[in-house]
Amino acid sequence: MRMILRRILLGVGFEVTEAVDGLDALARLNEDEPPAIALIDWNMPNMNGLDLIKEIRRRPDCSRMALMMVTTEGEQSQIVRALAAGAHEYVIKPFTPDAIRDKLDLLGLMPAGVSE
Amino acid sequence: MSATVEIPSNADIAELVSEIWSTLFYEQEGLIEVEPPADLPELVESRVSITGPWQASIRLGLSDAAAELAAHAMLDEPLGSLTPAEVADAVGELINIIGGNIKSSLPEPSAMSLPTVSRQPAQAQPVGDVRQVALHWGEHLVLITITQTAKAS
């Protein structure tokens, strides 16, 4: 799914960095400036997406970073947990590219000049 | 699909997978349910396990050609341009989506494993507490197999 999301984000003008799991994502945050947005799967090895969101939300340097959970976890309780932990948006798989672009637009992150 | 700890019906499985297919592959042909073949051909197979009140393995079998077609459609890349690892990732993601949607209809707490992908040789039809749904995607076979391993009494 990372490859698909990467293509969508590149298509609307983002630079994209990928992490293989939550721990890898945190390691990358320690090395680089926080990105504008992270798209996070719930089910990942080593550290799941919910725990990653909680870790990111503890970091003052990431306070302006938008977090979008992209997952098959469609239960209402899971959505509530993710949003309560600090996710801004929640996308249930399968999704269309337009669904991701719409969410980016809602978050005010669609680069200028890019039409949906 | 209603909340249940029973193994999903073939109709539920076919409907769910068809919905997923039409979302991901909206530019391609839809799925048509067919009778499962008497002998299963060699397939690229992805698998997840569900644990909780209902326990099962859920497998997606695709021919090599179908796996490639799915991967290329998911990644919007021309045919022949992806590596076997990229194709395997895409097939793994498909079962992740199918399994995740099935899991969403189950009582909590239920958990789903990460997907694995392997090649399954030609084999006979499975026996036991198994649901198997065969779908045609154009000329390609899409096979969903759910093997119930335990359920709440």
Contacts between the chains, C-beta under 8 A, distances in Angstrom:
chain1	res1	chain2	res2	distance
A	1	B	93	4.9
A	1	B	96	7.5
A	3	B	74	7.9
A	3	B	75	5.5
A	3	B	86	6.6
A	3	B	89	6.6
A	3	B	90	7.6
A	4	B	74	5.6
A	4	B	75	6.1
A	4	B	93	7.7
A	7	B	75	6.3
A	7	B	76	6.1
A	43	B	96	7.0
A	43	B	100	7.5
A	43	B	112	6.6
A	43	B	114	6.3
A	44	B	114	7.8
A	45	B	114	6.0
A	71	B	100	7.2
A	72	B	96	6.1
A	72	B	97	5.5
A	72	B	99	7.2
A	72	B	100	2.1
A	72	B	101	6.2
A	72	B	103	7.2
A	72	B	104	7.2
A	72	B	112	7.7
A	73	B	100	6.5
A	73	B	103	7.9
A	73	B	104	7.2
A	74	B	100	7.1
A	74	B	101	6.7
A	74	B	104	4.0
A	75	B	104	5.5
A	75	B	108	6.6
A	77	B	108	6.6
A	93	B	96	7.5
A	93	B	97	4.7
A	93	B	100	6.5
A	94	B	20	5.1
A	94	B	23	4.2
A	94	B	24	4.9
A	94	B	97	5.2
A	95	B	23	7.2
A	96	B	23	6.3
A	96	B	26	7.2
